[in-house]
Structures are given as structure tokens and as C-alpha cells.
Amino acid sequence: MEKKYDVMVIGPVSIDYNIDYQGNERKELGGAVVASGFAAAGSGARTAIFCKLNEKDADVEERFRGAHADLYWKHSSATCSIRNQYFTADKEKRQCTSLGVCDPFRFEELPQAETAVYHFAGLVYGDFDGALFEEASRHGKVALDVQCMLRHVEEDRSMRFHDWEEKKKYLPLMDYFKTDAAEAEILTGLTDRAEAARQIHAWGAKEIVITHNTEVLAYDGARIRTCPIKARNLSGRTGRGDTTFAGYIAARQEGRSVEEALLYCTALVSLKMETPGPFRGVRQDVLDYIREFYS
């Protein structure tokens, strides 16, 4: 019998070398698919995780142990690898260098399962293409974190952000669309996050989530909603946007309103940022956090 999932999180895992502003280096197997997968499953969504890597480089089964999700993976000729040099304590400013790029994803590689939402959690331009989005849209809803359509690996291996040339063609396929404040400005030319969300919606995306270090914004064409981040420390800052988006999608699949999903995902990421690594709690932990800090 074909399995059924609320969400399938898709993307490359990455061997990350994170260097903080004091010069301390930490190596870990990360990537958007890790933070998003743990957050979706921890939020109670029936979750599948599909990733790619060269199995000689890392133990992917070990990385996702305890995620409470079904893990699927395929071989890639190279494993994605990124060196992140942070320049400030809040990790808002960083320089990224590519040390390896994963093979592109194709729809026929995905596990055969009935999936409500295909959540594309990529890292660099080339992970996904329009044909993948088009095929996924024929089988379920499409969710995209736009980072991987903007972040390009240059010839010198530096990583630079460029506008997504095909955005107006593919944004109408997006049921859920996530960007951060800087990426929203690249896409729209607008510094006002609310105006940027309206523009992205006008181009066709149905529900837009924009993250910022102070708040999360959600817009569905009806009205702009925002919710403040209340993390008491930033030790778990890495994976902020991925966790937020996965929590939002999970709440919406549960039948929560846009406003309820916004509150849930903002509380989720606030709680997650207080501890390094992906979210390893459960939905009740987030609800308790909401009662303590958002009531």
C-alpha cells in the first residue's frame, strides 16, 4: 500500500563548517532538509525526508535518527558542503564558500508516496528546476524556500545572491513560499517586507512567509500578519528560516488558520533558537511555549 504523508521535505544534506565570530569552528551534517525535516515531524506532521549525498562522506541514517520521519536518500556524485564564516554574535552577517555541490534533484527519484505538500528545501541554485516544480504541482501542493533559487556558486567557489530570472513563471505554482527579508528585497527591489509580500503574491504565490530577526510575517492575499520572535538566546540560530517554514506548513496541514500557523511557527523557531541543532521537541513543547510567552 502506498504511504501517505502530510509533507515530504526534499533537499541535499550538507557537510557544514560553521565558524563563529570568535573563530570557533564546528563541523556538522546539516542543510535546510535537516532543520525542516525535524521541525515538520516534531510538529506532528506525517513526514518523509528525501535527501541526496555521497554515502562515503557521511552517515545520513545516523543524522536523522530520532527525527520521527521516514527517511529516503539517493547517491550523489558529490555531497554538498559549505563553509560559513560568521562575523557577528547574532549570526546575521556571514560569508559562505562552497566546498561541494550535490547532483540536481529529479521528480522520478522521489519515493512513490501520496504527499500533500512537497517542501523543497534546497541550498544552492541548481538543486531544483522548474520542471521539478511543475511535476510536483501535478501531485500535491508545492512549498519552496527561495534561498536555493537565489544563491549561486561562483567560479571562485564564493556564494552570491542573484535574482531568480524565472520567478514570474514559477511563482504561480507555489502554494507556500518562504523568503527572508534580504531575499525578498532581491526578488522585489522592495525593502518594506509587507510590500514585498504583496508583490510576491501578485506574481502568483498563494501564501508567503518572510522571516526577519525580530519577527515572522505571513500573507495570504487577505491581510498582512506578523508575530514577534521571543527567543531568550541565539545559540541555535542556524536553521531559523527552515524551522519556521516547516512549522508553518505543518500547522496549515493540520487545518490551522494562517494566523494560528504564524503563531505556532514563530513560537517554534523561538524555542528552537535557544538550543543548537534541529528542533528535537514535540508539538506540546511549542504549545507550552506559546502559553508562557505569547499569552
ChimeraX attribute file (.defattr): number of C-alpha atoms within 10 A of each C-alpha:
attribute: neighborCount
match mode: 1-to-1
recipient: residues
	/A:1	4
	/A:2	8
	/A:3	10
	/A:4	15
	/A:5	18
	/A:6	22
	/A:7	28
	/A:8	32
	/A:9	28
	/A:10	28
	/A:11	29
	/A:12	31
	/A:13	28
	/A:14	27
	/A:15	21
	/A:16	20
	/A:17	20
	/A:18	20
	/A:19	18
	/A:20	18
	/A:21	16
	/A:22	10
	/A:23	11
	/A:24	10
	/A:25	14
	/A:26	11
	/A:27	11
	/A:28	14
	/A:29	18
	/A:30	22
	/A:31	24
	/A:32	28
	/A:33	28
	/A:34	28
	/A:35	26
	/A:36	30
	/A:37	35
	/A:38	29
	/A:39	33
	/A:40	34
	/A:41	28
	/A:42	28
	/A:43	28
	/A:44	18
	/A:45	25
	/A:46	20
	/A:47	27
	/A:48	27
	/A:49	26
	/A:50	23
	/A:51	26
	/A:52	24
	/A:53	26
	/A:54	19
	/A:55	15
	/A:56	9
	/A:57	12
	/A:58	16
	/A:59	12
	/A:60	18
	/A:61	11
	/A:62	8
	/A:63	14
	/A:64	17
	/A:65	11
	/A:66	12
	/A:67	21
	/A:68	18
	/A:69	22
	/A:70	15
	/A:71	19
	/A:72	15
	/A:73	21
	/A:74	14
	/A:75	14
	/A:76	18
	/A:77	13
	/A:78	17
	/A:79	23
	/A:80	27
	/A:81	24
	/A:82	23
	/A:83	21
	/A:84	20
	/A:85	20
	/A:86	20
	/A:87	16
	/A:88	12
	/A:89	12
	/A:90	14
	/A:91	16
	/A:92	12
	/A:93	12
	/A:94	15
	/A:95	13
	/A:96	18
	/A:97	18
	/A:98	19
	/A:99	18
	/A:100	17
	/A:101	22
	/A:102	25
	/A:103	19
	/A:104	15
	/A:105	22
	/A:106	14
	/A:107	14
	/A:108	9
	/A:109	10
	/A:110	17
	/A:111	17
	/A:112	11
	/A:113	14
	/A:114	15
	/A:115	21
	/A:116	17
	/A:117	24
	/A:118	24
	/A:119	28
	/A:120	26
	/A:121	31
	/A:122	28
	/A:123	28
	/A:124	23
	/A:125	21
	/A:126	18
	/A:127	21
	/A:128	22
	/A:129	15
	/A:130	13
	/A:131	12
	/A:132	14
	/A:133	22
	/A:134	15
	/A:135	14
	/A:136	20
	/A:137	17
	/A:138	10
	/A:139	14
	/A:140	16
	/A:141	18
	/A:142	22
	/A:143	29
	/A:144	25
	/A:145	23
	/A:146	23
	/A:147	22
	/A:148	21
	/A:149	23
	/A:150	21
	/A:151	22
	/A:152	20
	/A:153	20
	/A:154	12
	/A:155	7
	/A:156	8
	/A:157	14
	/A:158	16
	/A:159	19
	/A:160	14
	/A:161	18
	/A:162	14
	/A:163	17
	/A:164	17
	/A:165	11
	/A:166	11
	/A:167	17
	/A:168	14
	/A:169	11
	/A:170	18
	/A:171	20
	/A:172	15
	/A:173	22
	/A:174	21
	/A:175	21
	/A:176	24
	/A:177	27
	/A:178	27
	/A:179	22
	/A:180	19
	/A:181	21
	/A:182	16
	/A:183	22
	/A:184	26
	/A:185	17
	/A:186	16
	/A:187	19
	/A:188	17
	/A:189	13
	/A:190	16
	/A:191	14
	/A:192	12
	/A:193	20
	/A:194	20
	/A:195	15
	/A:196	22
	/A:197	29
	/A:198	20
	/A:199	17
	/A:200	24
	/A:201	20
	/A:202	14
	/A:203	15
	/A:204	18
	/A:205	27
	/A:206	18
	/A:207	20
	/A:208	25
	/A:209	24
	/A:210	26
	/A:211	25
	/A:212	17
	/A:213	15
	/A:214	11
	/A:215	14
	/A:216	25
	/A:217	24
	/A:218	25
	/A:219	24
	/A:220	18
	/A:221	15
	/A:222	8
	/A:223	10
	/A:224	16
	/A:225	16
	/A:226	20
	/A:227	18
	/A:228	17
	/A:229	22
	/A:230	19
	/A:231	21
	/A:232	10
	/A:233	14
	/A:234	18
	/A:235	16
	/A:236	19
	/A:237	22
	/A:238	22
	/A:239	23
	/A:240	23
	/A:241	27
	/A:242	26
	/A:243	28
	/A:244	29
	/A:245	34
	/A:246	33
	/A:247	32
	/A:248	29
	/A:249	26
	/A:250	26
	/A:251	24
	/A:252	19
	/A:253	17
	/A:254	14
	/A:255	10
	/A:256	15
	/A:257	12
	/A:258	18
	/A:259	17
	/A:260	13
	/A:261	23
	/A:262	28
	/A:263	26
	/A:264	26
	/A:265	27
	/A:266	30
	/A:267	29
	/A:268	31
	/A:269	29
	/A:270	28
	/A:271	23
	/A:272	29
	/A:273	25
	/A:274	17
	/A:275	17
	/A:276	13
	/A:277	18
	/A:278	26
	/A:279	27
	/A:280	17
	/A:281	17
	/A:282	16
	/A:283	19
	/A:284	12
	/A:285	15
	/A:286	23
	/A:287	15
	/A:288	12
	/A:289	18
	/A:290	18
	/A:291	10
	/A:292	9
	/A:293	11
	/A:294	14
	/A:295	6
